[in-house]
Amino acid sequence: MRIALAALLLLCAPALAQDLRPERAIRNTTVSSQHDPPVHISVPDTATYVGADRWILYGVADAELHLFVEADANRVVTRSWWIQFEEVIPEKPESKYTYSGATADLDGLPFFVRGRFGPTQETGRPGSDAEHMRKLLIDKGYTAPAEMVNVRFVHIPDELKRKELMIIYAEAMPDGLTSAQFIKDGKITDAWAPVEKDLIERARRSITLRKMD
């Protein structure tokens, strides 16, 4: 019985590993997805592809991450594009993605939009997608600047709300600014609004989406 079980596990292991290999195709600075949604996502030709990762996020969702960066001569990141596809696993039938707030259109697809800022050294929740992204950077010899600003775009491809496409554009904190300037008494001040507006516009200009035929 033990021998039979061990043989079964060995047979299953390669299949499981293959199931968690990234599905989307990469060509230069374009990610091509055949589904959810079927789209080509391109970032500037000046970007470098760092790599991909795929795993079960928090035991809830199948996550596939692709990362591009621009960096200086010391391999400190100046801009990055984090593209991630997610789908809730069948074992979590009640889980859905829920978002609210501002929206924007990227080449015909609707996205929820949120700008953020802050230090890059915050570790966050263990096992998070941010942790996986940072590991990709570190493994390829890149480091992040002390502070960055970013905008997150999230597209929900169908009414079931169990899948999402997330694109996070990030860049070094603009010269002369710090996160402390945007916070007072624990709240975001009005000083952030014009910075966020310009950031979102730069992000939109740097990302091109083309629906597959």
C-alpha positions as CSV (number, residue, x, y, z in Angstrom):
1,M,0.0,0.0,0.0
2,R,2.8,2.4,0.9
3,I,4.7,1.6,-2.3
4,A,1.5,2.2,-4.4
5,L,0.8,5.5,-2.6
6,A,4.4,6.7,-3.1
7,A,4.3,5.8,-6.7
8,L,1.0,7.7,-7.1
9,L,2.5,10.8,-5.5
10,L,5.6,10.7,-7.7
11,L,3.3,10.5,-10.8
12,C,1.2,13.5,-9.6
13,A,4.2,15.7,-8.7
14,P,5.2,16.7,-12.2
15,A,1.6,17.4,-13.2
16,L,1.1,19.7,-10.2
17,A,4.3,21.5,-10.9
18,Q,3.3,22.0,-14.5
19,D,-0.1,23.3,-13.5
20,L,1.6,26.2,-11.7
21,R,3.9,27.2,-14.5
22,P,3.1,30.7,-15.9
23,E,0.6,30.4,-18.8
24,R,1.0,33.8,-20.4
25,A,3.4,34.3,-23.3
26,I,6.2,37.0,-23.2
27,R,7.7,38.6,-26.2
28,N,10.0,41.5,-25.6
29,T,7.9,43.9,-23.5
30,T,4.5,42.4,-24.2
31,V,2.5,39.9,-22.1
32,S,0.0,38.0,-24.2
33,S,-3.0,36.3,-22.4
34,Q,-5.3,33.9,-24.2
35,H,-8.0,34.3,-21.6
36,D,-9.4,36.3,-18.7
37,P,-9.1,38.6,-20.5
38,P,-7.7,37.7,-24.0
39,V,-5.4,40.7,-24.4
40,H,-1.9,41.8,-25.2
41,I,-0.4,44.1,-22.6
42,S,2.7,46.1,-23.6
43,V,5.0,48.4,-21.6
44,P,7.7,50.6,-23.0
45,D,10.6,49.1,-25.0
46,T,13.0,50.6,-22.5
47,A,11.7,48.2,-19.8
48,T,13.5,44.9,-18.9
49,Y,11.6,41.7,-18.2
50,V,12.5,40.5,-14.7
51,G,10.6,37.3,-14.7
52,A,7.4,35.5,-13.6
53,D,6.0,33.6,-10.7
54,R,2.8,31.5,-10.2
55,W,1.5,30.2,-6.9
56,I,-1.7,29.8,-4.8
57,L,-2.1,33.2,-3.0
58,Y,-3.2,32.8,0.6
59,G,-4.7,29.4,-0.3
60,V,-7.5,31.2,-2.2
61,A,-6.4,32.3,-5.7
62,D,-4.2,31.0,-8.5
63,A,-1.9,34.0,-9.1
64,E,0.4,34.6,-12.1
65,L,2.8,37.5,-11.8
66,H,4.9,39.1,-14.5
67,L,7.3,42.0,-13.8
68,F,9.1,44.6,-15.9
69,V,11.4,47.3,-14.7
70,E,13.5,50.3,-15.7
71,A,16.6,50.8,-13.5
72,D,19.6,53.0,-13.2
73,A,23.3,52.0,-13.5
74,N,23.2,50.7,-10.0
75,R,20.2,48.5,-10.7
76,V,18.0,50.7,-8.5
77,V,14.5,50.6,-9.9
78,T,13.2,53.9,-11.3
79,R,9.9,52.5,-12.8
80,S,8.2,49.1,-12.8
81,W,5.2,47.4,-14.3
82,W,3.7,44.5,-12.2
83,I,1.1,42.5,-14.2
84,Q,-0.9,39.9,-12.4
85,F,-3.7,37.5,-13.4
86,E,-5.7,35.9,-10.6
87,E,-8.5,33.3,-10.4
88,V,-10.2,32.1,-7.2
89,I,-9.7,28.3,-6.9
90,P,-12.7,26.0,-7.1
91,E,-12.2,25.0,-3.4
92,K,-13.3,28.5,-2.5
93,P,-16.8,28.7,-4.1
94,E,-17.9,31.7,-2.0
95,S,-14.9,33.9,-2.7
96,K,-15.2,36.9,-5.1
97,Y,-13.3,40.0,-5.9
98,T,-14.9,43.2,-4.8
99,Y,-13.7,46.7,-5.6
100,S,-15.2,50.2,-5.4
101,G,-14.1,53.7,-6.0
102,A,-12.6,55.5,-9.0
103,T,-12.5,53.9,-12.4
104,A,-10.6,54.5,-15.6
105,D,-10.6,53.1,-19.2
106,L,-7.4,51.6,-20.6
107,D,-7.8,51.0,-24.3
108,G,-11.4,50.0,-24.1
109,L,-11.2,47.9,-20.8
110,P,-12.7,49.3,-17.6
111,F,-10.4,49.3,-14.5
112,F,-10.8,50.3,-10.9
113,V,-8.0,52.7,-10.1
114,R,-6.1,53.6,-6.8
115,G,-3.0,55.6,-6.3
116,R,-0.7,55.0,-3.4
117,F,2.7,56.1,-1.9
118,G,5.1,55.0,0.8
119,P,8.3,53.4,1.8
120,T,9.4,50.3,0.0
121,Q,10.9,48.5,3.0
122,E,7.6,47.6,4.6
123,T,7.5,43.8,4.7
124,G,3.7,43.4,4.6
125,R,1.8,40.1,5.1
126,P,3.9,36.9,4.7
127,G,3.1,35.1,1.5
128,S,1.7,38.2,-0.1
129,D,1.9,38.9,-3.8
130,A,4.1,41.9,-2.9
131,E,6.5,39.5,-1.2
132,H,6.7,37.4,-4.4
133,M,7.3,40.5,-6.4
134,R,10.2,41.7,-4.2
135,K,11.8,38.2,-4.3
136,L,11.8,38.4,-8.1
137,L,13.6,41.8,-7.9
138,I,16.1,40.6,-5.4
139,D,16.9,37.4,-7.2
140,K,17.7,39.4,-10.3
141,G,19.9,41.8,-8.4
142,Y,17.6,44.8,-8.4
143,T,16.8,47.1,-5.4
144,A,13.9,49.5,-4.9
145,P,14.4,53.2,-3.9
146,A,13.5,54.2,-0.4
147,E,10.1,55.5,-1.4
148,M,7.8,55.0,-4.4
149,V,4.5,56.1,-5.7
150,N,2.2,53.7,-7.6
151,V,-1.2,53.3,-9.2
152,R,-3.1,50.0,-9.2
153,F,-5.5,49.2,-12.1
154,V,-7.9,46.2,-11.6
155,H,-10.1,44.8,-14.3
156,I,-12.8,42.2,-13.5
157,P,-13.4,40.2,-16.8
158,D,-16.8,38.7,-16.0
159,E,-19.9,39.0,-13.8
160,L,-18.9,36.1,-11.6
161,K,-16.1,38.3,-10.1
162,R,-13.8,35.3,-9.5
163,K,-11.1,36.5,-11.8
164,E,-9.1,39.7,-12.1
165,L,-6.3,41.4,-14.1
166,M,-4.2,43.7,-11.9
167,I,-1.6,46.1,-13.3
168,I,0.5,48.1,-10.9
169,Y,2.7,50.9,-12.3
170,A,5.2,52.3,-9.8
171,E,8.0,54.9,-10.0
172,A,10.5,56.4,-7.6
173,M,9.1,59.2,-5.4
174,P,9.4,62.5,-7.4
175,D,12.3,64.6,-6.5
176,G,11.7,67.0,-3.6
177,L,8.7,65.0,-2.3
178,T,8.4,62.5,0.6
179,S,5.5,60.4,1.9
180,A,5.4,62.6,5.0
181,Q,4.2,65.5,2.9
182,F,1.0,63.7,2.0
183,I,0.1,62.7,5.6
184,K,-1.2,64.8,8.4
185,D,-2.8,63.4,11.6
186,G,-3.0,60.0,10.0
187,K,-4.9,61.2,7.0
188,I,-4.0,61.8,3.4
189,T,-3.8,65.5,2.6
190,D,-5.0,67.5,-0.4
191,A,-1.3,67.7,-1.5
192,W,-1.6,64.1,-2.8
193,A,-4.4,64.7,-5.3
194,P,-2.4,66.6,-8.0
195,V,0.5,64.2,-7.6
196,E,-1.8,61.2,-8.0
197,K,-3.6,62.7,-11.0
198,D,-0.2,63.1,-12.8
199,L,0.9,59.7,-11.8
200,I,-2.2,58.0,-13.2
201,E,-1.8,59.9,-16.5
202,R,1.9,58.7,-16.8
203,A,0.8,55.2,-16.0
204,R,-1.9,55.2,-18.6
205,R,0.5,56.5,-21.2
206,S,3.0,53.8,-20.4
207,I,0.6,50.8,-20.8
208,T,-0.9,49.6,-24.1
209,L,-3.7,47.0,-24.2
210,R,-4.8,45.3,-27.4
211,K,-7.7,42.9,-27.4
212,M,-7.0,39.5,-29.1
213,D,-9.1,38.7,-32.2
